[in-house]
Amino acid sequence: MLLVVGQIFRAHGVHGEVVVDIRTDDPADRFAVGSVLVTDSTAVRHLQQVPAGAWRPPATVTVESVRPHQGKLLIVFGGVYDRNLAEDMRGVLLCVDSADVPAPTDPDEWNDHDLVGLAIVDAAGEKLGELQRVEHAPAHDLLVVRLLDGRTGLVPFVREIVPEVDVPGGRIVITPPEGLFDL
């Protein structure tokens, strides 16, 4: 499974540098010089209109240089040395394979992709839904749950509401406050 760690925002300067929006909590490792990232340009609308045989972003890119810039990163990728090529990479997602992401060492920490698909149950063990994804909000993370009736619910990922995460058992136990799913 590919995990998005960044997205190319725009070109910067005339020598192929691009501005990358960081989408990982470990940018120092993910974007270290020499790192190879998988590109995913399927969602980039302007690339879908590029004629056959025209330049397209490569399937993988290698980080040649990186530096911080206004909360983002400025990166030069191997083979992308001018503004036109860098501009053609606008919107491209930068990914890593989930198999290459080490498991957290803290027992109260999980990788998002390990939680997706787990059953959401109440304290009595009754299934309430299934975890669709984890949203990283400013105050705290949110569990996006597909409820049994098809609606989507948001559950604050805090110990008071989520007392147990049992990845091997395939479930997340929640104690939702009254009215949490009554919208």
Accessible surface in RSA format (square Angstrom, percent):
REM  Atomic radii and reference values for relative SASA: ProtOr
REM  Chains: A
REM  Algorithm: Lee & Richards
REM  Probe-radius: 1.40
REM  Slices: 20
REM RES _ NUM      All-atoms   Total-Side   Main-Chain    Non-polar    All polar
REM                ABS   REL    ABS   REL    ABS   REL    ABS   REL    ABS   REL
RES MET A   1   136.52  70.7  88.35  58.5  48.17 114.7  97.78  83.1  38.74  51.3
RES LEU A   2    88.72  49.4  65.66  47.0  23.06  58.0  65.66  46.1  23.06  62.0
RES LEU A   3    38.75  21.6  36.62  26.2   2.13   5.4  38.75  27.2   0.00   0.0
RES VAL A   4    55.45  36.5  38.10  34.5  17.34  41.8  38.10  33.1  17.34  47.0
RES VAL A   5     5.81   3.8   5.81   5.3   0.00   0.0   5.81   5.0   0.00   0.0
RES GLY A   6     0.00   0.0   0.00   N/A   0.00   0.0   0.00   0.0   0.00   0.0
RES GLN A   7    45.45  25.4  45.41  33.2   0.04   0.1   5.30  11.3  40.16  30.5
RES ILE A   8     1.22   0.7   0.00   0.0   1.22   2.9   0.00   0.0   1.22   3.3
RES PHE A   9   105.94  53.0  97.60  60.5   8.34  21.7 101.18  61.3   4.76  13.6
RES ARG A  10    83.71  35.1  83.71  42.7   0.00   0.0  26.37  36.0  57.33  34.7
RES ALA A  11     0.47   0.4   0.11   0.2   0.36   0.8   0.11   0.2   0.36   1.0
RES HIS A  12    46.84  25.6  45.13  31.4   1.72   4.4  27.10  27.9  19.74  23.0
RES GLY A  13    40.50  50.0   0.00   N/A  40.50  50.0  33.45  91.8   7.05  15.8
RES VAL A  14    98.19  64.6  88.44  80.1   9.75  23.5  88.44  76.8   9.75  26.4
RES HIS A  15   139.04  76.0 134.69  93.6   4.35  11.1  93.15  96.0  45.89  53.4
RES GLY A  16     0.51   0.6   0.00   N/A   0.51   0.6   0.13   0.4   0.38   0.9
RES GLU A  17    24.84  14.3  24.42  18.5   0.42   1.0   5.33  10.3  19.51  15.9
RES VAL A  18     0.05   0.0   0.05   0.0   0.00   0.0   0.05   0.0   0.00   0.0
RES VAL A  19     2.64   1.7   2.64   2.4   0.00   0.0   2.64   2.3   0.00   0.0
RES VAL A  20     0.00   0.0   0.00   0.0   0.00   0.0   0.00   0.0   0.00   0.0
RES ASP A  21    48.23  33.8  48.23  48.0   0.00   0.0   5.00  11.8  43.23  43.1
RES ILE A  22    50.31  28.6  30.68  22.9  19.62  47.3  30.68  22.1  19.62  53.3
RES ARG A  23   115.83  48.6  88.55  45.1  27.29  65.0  41.83  57.2  74.00  44.8
RES THR A  24    30.13  21.4   7.65   7.8  22.48  53.6  11.52  15.5  18.61  28.1
RES ASP A  25   142.14  99.6 103.19 102.7  38.95  92.1  49.66 116.9  92.48  92.2
RES ASP A  26    49.29  34.5  47.83  47.6   1.46   3.4  15.09  35.5  34.20  34.1
RES PRO A  27    45.29  33.0  43.56  39.7   1.73   6.3  43.82  36.2   1.47   9.1
RES ALA A  28    82.13  75.5  61.12  94.3  21.02  47.8  73.85 104.0   8.28  21.9
RES ASP A  29    90.98  63.7  79.06  78.7  11.92  28.2  13.64  32.1  77.35  77.1
RES ARG A  30    40.02  16.8  36.59  18.7   3.43   8.2   3.16   4.3  36.86  22.3
RES PHE A  31     2.01   1.0   1.21   0.8   0.80   2.1   1.71   1.0   0.31   0.9
RES ALA A  32    41.95  38.6  35.98  55.5   5.97  13.6  41.95  59.1   0.00   0.0
RES VAL A  33   101.57  66.8  75.64  68.5  25.93  62.5  75.64  65.7  25.93  70.3
RES GLY A  34    45.02  55.5   0.00   N/A  45.02  55.5  28.28  77.6  16.74  37.5
RES SER A  35    25.11  21.2  14.20  18.9  10.91  25.1  16.12  34.3   8.99  12.6
RES VAL A  36    91.67  60.3  67.28  60.9  24.39  58.8  67.28  58.5  24.39  66.2
RES LEU A  37     1.42   0.8   1.25   0.9   0.17   0.4   1.42   1.0   0.00   0.0
RES VAL A  38    47.30  31.1  47.28  42.8   0.02   0.1  47.28  41.1   0.02   0.1
RES THR A  39    18.25  13.0   4.44   4.5  13.81  32.9   0.00   0.0  18.25  27.6
RES ASP A  40    41.07  28.8  37.07  36.9   4.00   9.5   8.59  20.2  32.49  32.4
RES SER A  41    31.15  26.3  24.64  32.9   6.51  15.0   0.00   0.0  31.15  43.6
RES THR A  42   107.32  76.3  91.47  92.7  15.86  37.8  83.67 112.4  23.65  35.8
RES ALA A  43    81.84  75.2  49.08  75.7  32.76  74.5  58.52  82.4  23.31  61.8
RES VAL A  44    10.34   6.8   6.06   5.5   4.28  10.3  10.34   9.0   0.00   0.0
RES ARG A  45   185.37  77.8 180.67  92.1   4.70  11.2  58.21  79.6 127.16  77.1
RES HIS A  46    74.94  41.0  66.93  46.5   8.02  20.5  55.54  57.2  19.40  22.6
RES LEU A  47     2.25   1.3   2.25   1.6   0.00   0.0   2.25   1.6   0.00   0.0
RES GLN A  48   116.50  65.1  85.45  62.5  31.05  73.9  39.22  83.5  77.28  58.6
RES GLN A  49   140.64  78.6 110.76  80.9  29.88  71.1  48.15 102.5  92.48  70.1
RES VAL A  50    34.83  22.9  23.46  21.2  11.36  27.4  25.31  22.0   9.51  25.8
RES PRO A  51    97.97  71.4  85.97  78.4  11.99  43.6  97.43  80.4   0.53   3.3
RES ALA A  52   109.72 100.9  69.16 106.7  40.56  92.3  80.44 113.3  29.28  77.6
RES GLY A  53    88.83 109.5   0.00   N/A  88.83 109.5  43.70 119.9  45.13 101.1
RES ALA A  54    43.16  39.7  20.56  31.7  22.60  51.4  31.56  44.4  11.60  30.7
RES TRP A  55    90.58  36.3  70.82  34.3  19.76  46.4  59.78  31.9  30.80  50.0
RES ARG A  56   112.84  47.4 101.01  51.5  11.83  28.2  47.62  65.1  65.22  39.5
RES PRO A  57    16.34  11.9   0.90   0.8  15.44  56.1   0.90   0.7  15.44  96.0
RES PRO A  58    51.73  37.7  40.80  37.2  10.93  39.7  51.65  42.6   0.08   0.5
RES ALA A  59    79.14  72.8  63.77  98.4  15.38  35.0  70.68  99.5   8.46  22.4
RES THR A  60    67.76  48.2  59.04  59.9   8.72  20.8  29.55  39.7  38.22  57.8
RES VAL A  61     3.96   2.6   0.06   0.1   3.90   9.4   3.96   3.4   0.00   0.0
RES THR A  62    53.65  38.2  51.69  52.4   1.96   4.7  30.49  41.0  23.17  35.0
RES VAL A  63     1.27   0.8   0.00   0.0   1.27   3.1   0.00   0.0   1.27   3.4
RES GLU A  64    79.67  45.7  61.26  46.3  18.40  43.8  24.37  47.1  55.29  45.1
RES SER A  65    49.49  41.8  48.51  64.7   0.98   2.3  40.35  85.9   9.14  12.8
RES VAL A  66    49.73  32.7  25.05  22.7  24.67  59.5  25.77  22.4  23.96  65.0
RES ARG A  67   117.11  49.2 115.68  59.0   1.43   3.4  50.91  69.6  66.20  40.1
RES PRO A  68   113.31  82.6  98.07  89.4  15.24  55.4  98.41  81.2  14.90  92.6
RES HIS A  69    50.36  27.5  43.63  30.3   6.73  17.2  30.96  31.9  19.41  22.6
RES GLN A  70   159.93  89.4 116.27  85.0  43.65 103.9  54.51 116.0 105.42  80.0
RES GLY A  71    74.52  91.9   0.00   N/A  74.52  91.9  43.82 120.2  30.70  68.8
RES LYS A  72    58.90  28.7  57.54  35.3   1.36   3.2  17.42  15.7  41.48  44.2
RES LEU A  73    19.89  11.1  19.89  14.2   0.00   0.0  19.89  14.0   0.00   0.0
RES LEU A  74     0.64   0.4   0.31   0.2   0.33   0.8   0.31   0.2   0.33   0.9
RES ILE A  75     0.00   0.0   0.00   0.0   0.00   0.0   0.00   0.0   0.00   0.0
RES VAL A  76    23.94  15.8  23.94  21.7   0.00   0.0  23.94  20.8   0.00   0.0
RES PHE A  77     0.30   0.1   0.26   0.2   0.04   0.1   0.26   0.2   0.04   0.1
RES GLY A  78    24.56  30.3   0.00   N/A  24.56  30.3  12.44  34.1  12.12  27.1
RES GLY A  79    48.41  59.7   0.00   N/A  48.41  59.7  31.35  86.0  17.06  38.2
RES VAL A  80     1.49   1.0   1.49   1.3   0.00   0.0   1.49   1.3   0.00   0.0
RES TYR A  81   120.89  56.4 108.80  61.9  12.09  31.5  92.85  69.8  28.04  34.6
RES ASP A  82    61.79  43.3  61.47  61.2   0.33   0.8  28.66  67.5  33.13  33.0
RES ARG A  83    99.04  41.6  97.80  49.9   1.24   3.0  33.83  46.2  65.20  39.5
RES ASN A  84   115.01  79.3 112.04 108.3   2.97   7.2  24.34  58.6  90.67  87.6
RES LEU A  85    39.68  22.1  39.68  28.4   0.00   0.0  39.68  27.9   0.00   0.0
RES ALA A  86     0.18   0.2   0.18   0.3   0.00   0.0   0.18   0.2   0.00   0.0
RES GLU A  87    52.02  29.9  49.06  37.1   2.96   7.1  40.82  79.0  11.21   9.1
RES ASP A  88    51.92  36.4  51.65  51.4   0.27   0.6   3.17   7.5  48.75  48.6
RES MET A  89     0.00   0.0   0.00   0.0   0.00   0.0   0.00   0.0   0.00   0.0
RES ARG A  90   100.95  42.4 100.52  51.2   0.43   1.0  36.83  50.3  64.12  38.9
RES GLY A  91    17.70  21.8   0.00   N/A  17.70  21.8  16.13  44.3   1.57   3.5
RES VAL A  92     0.00   0.0   0.00   0.0   0.00   0.0   0.00   0.0   0.00   0.0
RES LEU A  93    30.24  16.8  30.24  21.6   0.00   0.0  30.24  21.2   0.00   0.0
RES LEU A  94     0.00   0.0   0.00   0.0   0.00   0.0   0.00   0.0   0.00   0.0
RES CYS A  95     1.91   1.4   1.86   2.1   0.05   0.1   0.00   0.0   1.91   2.1
RES VAL A  96    17.62  11.6  14.60  13.2   3.01   7.3  17.62  15.3   0.00   0.0
RES ASP A  97    56.14  39.3  54.37  54.1   1.77   4.2   9.64  22.7  46.50  46.4
RES SER A  98    19.55  16.5  14.66  19.6   4.88  11.2   1.14   2.4  18.41  25.8
RES ALA A  99    90.90  83.6  50.70  78.2  40.20  91.4  63.27  89.1  27.62  73.2
RES ASP A 100   106.53  74.6  82.40  82.0  24.14  57.1  29.20  68.7  77.34  77.1
RES VAL A 101    27.22  17.9  14.67  13.3  12.55  30.2  14.99  13.0  12.23  33.2
RES PRO A 102    98.80  72.0  82.19  74.9  16.61  60.4  93.92  77.5   4.89  30.4
RES ALA A 103    80.17  73.7  59.88  92.4  20.29  46.2  61.06  86.0  19.11  50.6
RES PRO A 104    39.54  28.8  10.70   9.7  28.84 104.8  21.68  17.9  17.85 111.0
RES THR A 105   142.32 101.2 108.33 109.8  33.99  81.0  84.08 112.9  58.24  88.0
RES ASP A 106    68.09  47.7  60.46  60.2   7.63  18.1  23.03  54.2  45.06  44.9
RES PRO A 107   118.13  86.1  92.71  84.5  25.43  92.4 105.75  87.3  12.38  76.9
RES ASP A 108    81.54  57.1  64.01  63.7  17.53  41.5  13.79  32.4  67.75  67.6
RES GLU A 109    93.42  53.6  85.56  64.7   7.87  18.7  27.61  53.4  65.81  53.7
RES TRP A 110    75.08  30.1  54.30  26.3  20.79  48.8  45.12  24.1  29.96  48.6
RES ASN A 111    27.66  19.1  24.21  23.4   3.45   8.3   5.43  13.1  22.23  21.5
RES ASP A 112    51.66  36.2  47.18  47.0   4.48  10.6  23.12  54.4  28.53  28.5
RES HIS A 113    37.46  20.5  22.47  15.6  14.98  38.3  14.92  15.4  22.54  26.2
RES ASP A 114    58.15  40.7  45.19  45.0  12.95  30.6  11.93  28.1  46.22  46.1
RES LEU A 115     1.99   1.1   1.99   1.4   0.00   0.0   1.99   1.4   0.00   0.0
RES VAL A 116    65.01  42.8  46.24  41.9  18.77  45.2  46.24  40.2  18.77  50.9
RES GLY A 117    38.90  48.0   0.00   N/A  38.90  48.0  19.51  53.5  19.39  43.4
RES LEU A 118    18.31  10.2  17.33  12.4   0.99   2.5  18.31  12.9   0.00   0.0
RES ALA A 119    22.67  20.8  20.81  32.1   1.86   4.2  21.20  29.9   1.47   3.9
RES ILE A 120     0.05   0.0   0.05   0.0   0.00   0.0   0.05   0.0   0.00   0.0
RES VAL A 121    10.59   7.0  10.59   9.6   0.00   0.0  10.59   9.2   0.00   0.0
RES ASP A 122    33.34  23.4  32.97  32.8   0.37   0.9  12.93  30.4  20.41  20.4
RES ALA A 123    80.17  73.7  47.16  72.8  33.01  75.1  48.42  68.2  31.75  84.1
RES ALA A 124    97.57  89.7  52.80  81.5  44.77 101.8  65.16  91.8  32.41  85.8
RES GLY A 125    42.73  52.7   0.00   N/A  42.73  52.7  19.59  53.8  23.13  51.8
RES GLU A 126   115.10  66.1 106.25  80.4   8.85  21.1  38.30  74.1  76.80  62.7
RES LYS A 127    91.02  44.4  84.60  51.9   6.42  15.3  44.25  39.8  46.77  49.8
RES LEU A 128    38.29  21.3  33.66  24.1   4.62  11.6  35.39  24.9   2.89   7.8
RES GLY A 129     0.98   1.2   0.00   N/A   0.98   1.2   0.98   2.7   0.00   0.0
RES GLU A 130    69.60  40.0  69.56  52.6   0.04   0.1   9.97  19.3  59.62  48.7
RES LEU A 131     0.65   0.4   0.00   0.0   0.65   1.6   0.00   0.0   0.65   1.8
RES GLN A 132    66.45  37.2  52.59  38.4  13.86  33.0  10.20  21.7  56.24  42.7
RES ARG A 133   121.85  51.2 121.82  62.1   0.03   0.1  47.82  65.4  74.03  44.9
RES VAL A 134    14.81   9.7   1.25   1.1  13.56  32.7   1.25   1.1  13.56  36.8
RES GLU A 135    68.59  39.4  67.34  50.9   1.24   3.0  17.63  34.1  50.95  41.6
RES HIS A 136   117.67  64.3  84.82  59.0  32.86  84.1  71.35  73.5  46.33  53.9
RES ALA A 137    36.19  33.3  19.73  30.4  16.46  37.4  25.35  35.7  10.83  28.7
RES PRO A 138   147.99 107.9 104.94  95.7  43.05 156.5 118.13  97.5  29.86 185.6
RES ALA A 139    91.59  84.2  51.88  80.1  39.71  90.3  62.67  88.3  28.92  76.6
RES HIS A 140    70.43  38.5  60.57  42.1   9.86  25.2  46.27  47.7  24.16  28.1
RES ASP A 141    47.60  33.3  44.64  44.4   2.96   7.0   3.81   9.0  43.79  43.7
RES LEU A 142    36.95  20.6  36.95  26.4   0.00   0.0  36.95  26.0   0.00   0.0
RES LEU A 143     0.00   0.0   0.00   0.0   0.00   0.0   0.00   0.0   0.00   0.0
RES VAL A 144     2.41   1.6   2.41   2.2   0.00   0.0   2.41   2.1   0.00   0.0
RES VAL A 145     0.00   0.0   0.00   0.0   0.00   0.0   0.00   0.0   0.00   0.0
RES ARG A 146   105.55  44.3 103.49  52.8   2.06   4.9  32.42  44.3  73.13  44.3
RES LEU A 147    13.34   7.4  10.57   7.6   2.77   7.0  10.57   7.4   2.77   7.5
RES LEU A 148   123.40  68.7  89.04  63.7  34.36  86.4  92.72  65.1  30.68  82.6
RES ASP A 149    97.87  68.6  57.16  56.9  40.71  96.3  50.08 117.9  47.78  47.7
RES GLY A 150    40.18  49.6   0.00   N/A  40.18  49.6  29.35  80.6  10.83  24.3
RES ARG A 151   105.41  44.3  97.91  49.9   7.50  17.9  69.20  94.6  36.21  21.9
RES THR A 152    72.29  51.4  44.34  45.0  27.95  66.6  33.18  44.6  39.12  59.1
RES GLY A 153     6.50   8.0   0.00   N/A   6.50   8.0   6.50  17.8   0.00   0.0
RES LEU A 154    89.84  50.0  80.18  57.4   9.66  24.3  80.18  56.3   9.66  26.0
RES VAL A 155     0.03   0.0   0.03   0.0   0.00   0.0   0.03   0.0   0.00   0.0
RES PRO A 156    27.32  19.9  27.32  24.9   0.00   0.0  27.32  22.6   0.00   0.0
RES PHE A 157    42.79  21.4  25.65  15.9  17.14  44.6  25.65  15.5  17.14  49.1
RES VAL A 158    43.75  28.8  37.84  34.3   5.91  14.2  43.75  38.0   0.00   0.0
RES ARG A 159   151.19  63.5 137.52  70.1  13.67  32.6  67.58  92.4  83.61  50.7
RES GLU A 160   141.47  81.2 116.47  88.1  25.01  59.5  71.75 138.8  69.73  56.9
RES ILE A 161    24.54  14.0  24.54  18.3   0.00   0.0  24.54  17.7   0.00   0.0
RES VAL A 162     7.81   5.1   0.13   0.1   7.68  18.5   0.13   0.1   7.68  20.8
RES PRO A 163    62.04  45.2  41.56  37.9  20.48  74.4  42.06  34.7  19.98 124.2
RES GLU A 164    71.21  40.9  66.42  50.2   4.79  11.4  29.59  57.2  41.61  34.0
RES VAL A 165    26.14  17.2   2.80   2.5  23.35  56.3   2.80   2.4  23.35  63.3
RES ASP A 166    39.30  27.5  36.28  36.1   3.02   7.1   8.20  19.3  31.10  31.0
RES VAL A 167    49.30  32.4  41.31  37.4   7.99  19.2  41.31  35.9   7.99  21.7
RES PRO A 168   134.76  98.2  91.86  83.7  42.90 155.9 103.78  85.7  30.98 192.5
RES GLY A 169    48.99  60.4   0.00   N/A  48.99  60.4  24.21  66.4  24.78  55.5
RES GLY A 170    28.40  35.0   0.00   N/A  28.40  35.0  19.85  54.5   8.55  19.1
RES ARG A 171    78.48  33.0  78.48  40.0   0.00   0.0  24.25  33.1  54.23  32.9
RES ILE A 172     0.00   0.0   0.00   0.0   0.00   0.0   0.00   0.0   0.00   0.0
RES VAL A 173    10.68   7.0  10.68   9.7   0.00   0.0  10.68   9.3   0.00   0.0
RES ILE A 174     0.15   0.1   0.13   0.1   0.02   0.0   0.13   0.1   0.02   0.0
RES THR A 175    57.54  40.9  45.78  46.4  11.76  28.0  45.18  60.7  12.36  18.7
RES PRO A 176    44.50  32.4  25.48  23.2  19.02  69.1  25.48  21.0  19.02 118.2
RES PRO A 177    68.46  49.9  55.08  50.2  13.38  48.6  66.28  54.7   2.17  13.5
RES GLU A 178   182.90 105.0 142.41 107.7  40.49  96.4  64.52 124.8 118.39  96.7
RES GLY A 179    36.71  45.3   0.00   N/A  36.71  45.3  18.15  49.8  18.55  41.6
RES LEU A 180    45.94  25.6  27.31  19.5  18.63  46.8  34.04  23.9  11.90  32.0
RES PHE A 181    32.87  16.4  26.62  16.5   6.24  16.2  30.32  18.4   2.54   7.3
RES ASP A 182   114.58  80.3  85.48  85.1  29.10  68.8  33.39  78.6  81.19  81.0
RES LEU A 183   197.21 109.8 132.95  95.1  64.26 161.5 164.47 115.5  32.74  88.1
END  Absolute sums over single chains surface
CHAIN  1 A    10453.0       7981.6       2471.4       5915.4       4537.6
END  Absolute sums over all chains
TOTAL         10453.0       7981.6       2471.4       5915.4       4537.6
